[in-house]
């Protein structure tokens, strides 16, 4: 609102009533520009934390600290701006509380895990993630029988049923050599977190952090499961508020008999229709490519078979 007022400030003298000219003259334009420049940073922060297509929970601690740093007093600030900075800074500290999920999500972003923007919060984040790792690894602990000197647990009880490997409909496939049954090492929760923290992977701001964890699920299985749960939480309630606002267009006076289940499904489709269409399109393309590869493989096998038969006939005729 202040930015809009600043944009039309010079034009107001030609449109407002003379009775309000004194009020306009009392406004310090330089102070108005200073306040707008200060508050612009907050406007950008709200946009970042209100994104709907990307995870936002990992941004909370970093952006909160940036805003606190932005409220630091400077020598060249006017008296009015210093008062505003003090008020806003104290308000952020008292009202904007940080939850455990915020700490864990920040640590689970490869480019924020070292907490350079807020170094005092790193130890708490590591402790929370380690605690959650141990909690999620308990169901797997009964299968782990030994741990080597590097913290990698091995499970000699992991066996593969060979009968399941040779049930192909193709006769020759049943004769193929089987891969040796080497027990696969299982990372302990401690080593998984240590390996992640020591990795030098960096993501840019527009990179997809979910894609990173999807591609590294085998390296960090428990951490990936945590990401799936935690990154689904929105950082703000703006998405819910927008959904409530759009619900009035779905549940109207002419649709008073609409039950809750149907209303939820309509709102879900309204919110996610474009995403579902993209998923369906990608699945269709993938299925078509698989079908083409299957047809191509079948044709190649038939060509080889025909060629083999022709070579056999030619050899017999030569004899």
N, C-alpha and C positions, 0 to 999 in steps of 0.2 A: 504493500500500500504506500509506504513512504517513497519507494522508487517511482511509482506512478506519479505521485505528487511532485517529485523532483523533476520528472521529465516534462511536466506541463507548467512548471513554476513560472517561467518567463512569459507564458501565454495567459496566465490568469489575470493579469492587469487589464486586459482588454475585454474580459467577459464577466468578471464579478461586479457586484453592486458597489457603489462608492462607500456604502456603510461598512463594508468589510475590508476596505483598503488598508485601514489602520492595522487590522489583524494580520494581513498579509505582510505589511511592512515590518511587523514585529518579529517575523520569522527570519532567523539567521540562515541564509542559504549555504554558507560554508559549513555550518554545523550540520545542516541537513545532509549535505554531501558526505561529511565525515561519518555520520550515523549509518547512512545507506551503504557505504563501503564496508563498515564493520559488520553489519547485519547480512550482507551478501554471502558471507562465509557460512552462516547458519542456514540460509536458504539452500545452499548446495548440499549441506549435511543432511537436511530433511529429504531432499531428492534421493540421495544415496541410500538412506536407510528405509526409504519407502518403495524401492524397486520391487517389482512383482515377478519378473522373469528370472531373477538371479538370487542366490542365497545372500542374506544380509546380516546374519547373526555375528559373523566374524568381523564385521566392520565396527561394531558398537564401541568396544574399548578404545580402538585407535582413533575413531572420529571424536569420541568424548574427550580424549586427551588433547587432540588437536584444537578443539573448541576451548578447552581450559587454557592451553598455551596462547590461543588467540585473545584471551581475556587478560593476559599479562599487561601491566601498565607500562606505557612508554613516555619518555620525557616530552615528546612533541604532542602528546594527546591533550585535547582541551579538557577543562574541568568537568564539563558535562559528560564527555565520553568516558573519563576515568570513573565517574560515578556509575555509569551504565555498566562498564566492565566489571566493577566490583560486585554490583548486584547480580549480574548474569553469572559470573564465576561462582559465587556462593550458592546461587540457585541450582546450578548444574550439580555441584557437589552434594547438596542436600536432597534434591528431588530425583536426580538421574542415578538410581542405584544399579550397581552391576551385579548380575547373577552368576552362579557357577557355570551355566551354559555359555555365557559370554566368554569367560576365561578359556573354556575348552575349545570353543569354536575358533577363537583367535589363534590358539596354539596349533590347531589342525589346518591352518592355512599356511602353505610352505613359505610364503613371503612375509608372514607376520609372526612366525613361531618364536623368533628371538626377542620379541617385545622391545625393539629398539625405541619405539615411540613412548613406551611406558615400562621401563626396565624393572621397576619395583613390583610389577604384577607377574613376572615370569615364574617365579618360584611357586606361587599359589596355583598357577595354571598347570604346571608340570605335576604338582601333587594331586590335583583333581583328575587329570587325565590318567595318571598312574593308578589311582584308586578305581576309576571306572574300568580300566583295562583288567585289573585283577578281578573285579566283580564279573565281567563278561567272560573271563577265561576259566572261571570255576567249573562250568560244565565239561570243559575239555581236560581238566587236570587229572581226571581218573584214567585217561588214556595215555598220559605221559609217564614213562617209566624211568627215564634217565636224562641227565643233563650233562653236556660236555663242558670243557673248560671255557668255551666262548659264550656260554649261556644259551646254546641251542639245544632244545630237547629233542631226543630221538625216540621213536616209538616202534619197537621191534614187533609189536602186535599188528601193525598195519600189513594186511595181506590182500592179495588180489586173487579172486577166483578165476582160475584159468579157463574153466568151462564156459565162463561168460565171454571170454575173448575169442572163442573159436566157434561161435554160433552163427557164422555168416552163411548166407544162402549160396555163396559161390564156393565150389569144391576146392579150388586151389587156395583160397584164402585160409581154409582150415589147416593147410600145410605150412603156412608162413611161420617163420621164426617169431617167437614171442619175446617181447622186451624183458630184460632181467628185472626181477622184483626187488628193487633197491628201496629200503625204507626211506621215506621222504622226511627230511628234518622239519621239525615244528618249532617255530620261534616262540620263545617265552615272551610274556607281556613286557617284561623289562627290556629285553633285547630289541623287541619290536619298536618300542618308543625311542630307545637309544639310537637305533639305526635311522629312524625318521629324523631325529634331531640333528644327527651328524651329516645327513644328506645335504648336498649343495644345490638342490633344485630351487629355482626361482620362477615365479609366475608373474606375468604382467597384469596390469589392472583389469584388462578386458579378457584375459584368459579364463577358461571355464575350469573352476576349481573342482567341480563334480566330475568332470572328465578326467582330471588328474587322478583322483582317487579310484575311479573305475578302472583306469589303466594299471594302477598299482595295487589292486586288491590282493594279488597273490603275495606281494612283498609285505603288505601291512593289512592282514585280514581283519583283525579286531578293530584297528583304528578306522578302517573303511566302514565297518558296521556302525561305529560311533558317528561318523560323518553323515551316513544316511539318516540317522535319527535326529541329530542335532541341527544339521543344516536345513532341515525342512521347517524349522521354527522361524517365523518372520520376526525381524527386529522391531517392528512397530505394528500397531493395529490398524494402519491406514487401509490395508487390503480388506480387512473385515468391515471397516466402515464403508468402503466403497461398495462392498457386496450388499450391505444393508440398504444402501442408497438405491442400488439397482433392483433390489427385491420389490420395491413399490411398483416397478413396471411389470413385474411378474404376477404378484398377488394383488389384484385390483378388485374393485367393487363388482365386476362382472365375473370374477372367478373365486367367489367366496367359498365354494365347496371344494376347493383344491386342498387335498390333505398334505400333511407335513412331508411324507416320503416323496410324493411327486414334486412338491415345491423345492425340496433339497436337490432332487435330480435335475430339475430345470435350471436352478441356479448354478449347479455344478457344470452343466453343459454350456451355459451362457458364459461362464468364467473360463472354461478350458477347451472350448470348441476348436479354436485355432491350433492349440497344442495337440489335441487328439487327431486332427486332420493331418498334421505333420507326421505324427507317429505312424498313422495308417499309411500315409504315402511312402514313408521310409520302409515300412514292412513290406509293402507291395513291390517296391523296387528290389528289395533284397530277395524276395521269393522268386521274382522273375529272373534275377541273375543266377540263383541257385538252379532253377529249372533249365536255363540255357546251358550252364556248366554240365548238368546231368545229361542233357541231350547230346552235347558235344562229346562227352566222355563215352557215351553209348555208341555214337557214330564212329569214334576212333577205334573202339574195341571191335566193332563189326568190320571196319575196313581192314584191321590187322588180321582178323579171322579169315576174311575173304582172300587177302593176300597170301596168307599161309596155305590155304587150300589150293590156290593157283600154283604156288611154288611146288606143292606136293604133287599136283597133277603133272606139271611140267617135268618134274624129276622122274616120275613113273614112265611118262612117254619117252623120255630120253633113254631110259634103260631098255 
